[in-house]
Amino acid sequence: MSGALPLVQATNPTSMQVLGSSSSNLKFTSVDLSRNANYSLSTGVMTVTRPGLYSVSGYVRMSTAPAGAVRLQVSLNGNPTLMSYVNNLVATPVAHQLVCSADDQLAVTVVNSDGNVQTVATSNRGETFSYLSPA
């Protein structure tokens, strides 16, 4: 991804729980890098202020092996654009490039199709939102 300008790098050294049969945006405890980005630690959403091509990436691993399907996805305005299935205790990345308009909302979301609460470890790799170029 040569030439990418990271807007936000958010990390969390701990983990988060996702209730059974639900989804939740990855939320992190700290923003390590922010270049005038509109990122909310409380929601895990970055609101686009400059139209163009963006790269969104996230990374998790399971703390325990899930009984059902758990997936990690990049979401645009609440809709999934790309999914990766989390494979037991293996670290799982997801990354996607999207053309965005001003006020679009980007997030990395964990979707838990398992009926049980699942704990995902976000580690220090977190998520990154990068501006690549004008659309």
Buried (B, 14 or more C-beta within 10 A) or exposed (E): EEEBEBBBBBBBEEBBEBEEEEBBBBBBEEBEEBEEBBBBEEEBBBBBBBBBBBBBBBBBBBBEEBEEEBBBBBBBBEEBBBBBBBEEEEEBEBBBBBBBEEEBBBBBBBBBBBEEEBEBBBBEBBBBBBBBEEE
